[in-house]
Amino acid sequence: MADELKRRLVHASGAGLVALYLLAQSLELSLSWGRFRILMVALAVGAIGLEFLRLRVGLEWWFYEKLTREYEREQFAGYGYYVVSMTIVVLVFEPEIALPAMLMLAIGDPISGALSDDTLRRVKRPWVLAATFGVMLVLALPFLHETPAAAVAAAAGATVADGVTVTIREFVVDDNLTIPIYAAVLAWLVLEVVPA
C-alpha cells in the first residue's frame, strides 16, 4: 500500500510540468511552447534510455523496485509510457489541448486509481467512471472553457482510456499511454467540428 501511494504521488508530480509552463507564461519567462516541446522530447528520450538500460543492460536502481509494478519488471514500465504520451500530445497539439490532457494523466489517473478497488476489471464500476469523468472535466474546463463541448469530449476520452482495459492479443495497453492521447484527439475533433 505504501508503494502504491508513492507511485500515485510520483504520478501526480507530472502536473509540475504543466505548472512550469503556465508559470513561465505568467512571469513572461523565455519558455515558449517550442522550447517546452524540446524539454518534453528530452524527457521522453531520457525515459526510453533508462528503460533500455533497465531491460537490456540490467541496471537496477532502488526506485525501480519501489515505483514499478510486478508485471512491469520484464517490460517497458508505465512511467515510460507516461512521459512518451505526454510528449506526443505536446508535439501534436497546442497548449489548450495538450496541457489538460497532461493533467488528466498526472492527476485524474491517480485519483481514479484511488477510487477503484484493486481487482482487475475490463471496465471499471459505473460510479468510478462517473467520478473519473467529473475529475477529468474539472481539469479540462479551465483550458477549454470557451468550447465546453471540447472539455466534455476530452474528459470522456480520458475516462474511457482510464476505465476500459484494452488488450491486443496478450498485451494490455497501458492507460498511461492512452489517457492523454484519447483526451487530446477528442478535444481536437470537437474544436475542428464545433463552430466558434
Residue, then its C-alpha position, 0 to 999 in steps of 0.5 A: m500500500a505504501d508503494e502504491l501511494k508513492r507511485r500515485l504521488v510520483h504520478a501526480s508530480g507530472a502536473g509540475l510540468v504543466a505548472l512550469y509552463l503556465l508559470a513561465q507564461s505568467l512571469e513572461l519567462s523565455l519558455s515558449w511552447g517550442r522550447f517546452r516541446i524540446l524539454m518534453v522530447a528530452l524527457a521522453v528520450g531520457a525515459i526510453g534510455l533508462e528503460f533500455l538500460r533497465l531491460r537490456v543492460g540490467l541496471e537496477w536502481w532502488f526506485y525501480e523496485k519501489l515505483t514499478r509494478e510486478y508485471e512491469r519488471e520484464q517490460f517497458a514500465g508505465y512511467g515510460y509510457y507516461v512521459v512518451s504520451m505526454t510528449i506526443v500530445v505536446l508535439v501534436f497539439e497546442p497548449e489548450i489541448a495538450l496541457p489538460a490532457m497532461l493533467m488528466l494523466a498526472i492527476g485524474d489517473p491517480i485519483s481514479g486509481a484511488l477510487s477503484d478497488d484493486t481487482l482487475r476489471r475490463v471496465k471499471r464500476p459505473w460510479v468510478l467512471a462517473a467520478t473519473f469523468g467529473v475529475m477529468l472535466v474539472l481539469a479540462l474546463p479551465f483550458l477549454h472553457e470557451t468550447p465546453a463541448a471540447a472539455v466534455a469530449a476530452a474528459a470522456g476520452a480520458t475516462v474511457a482510456d482510464g476505465v476500459t482495459v484494452t488488450i491486443r492479443e496478450f498485451v494490455v495497453d497501458d492507460n498511461l499511454t492512452i489517457p492523454i492521447y484519447a483526451a487530446v484527439l477528442a478535444w481536437l475533433v470537437l474544436e475542428v467540428v464545433p463552430a466558434 
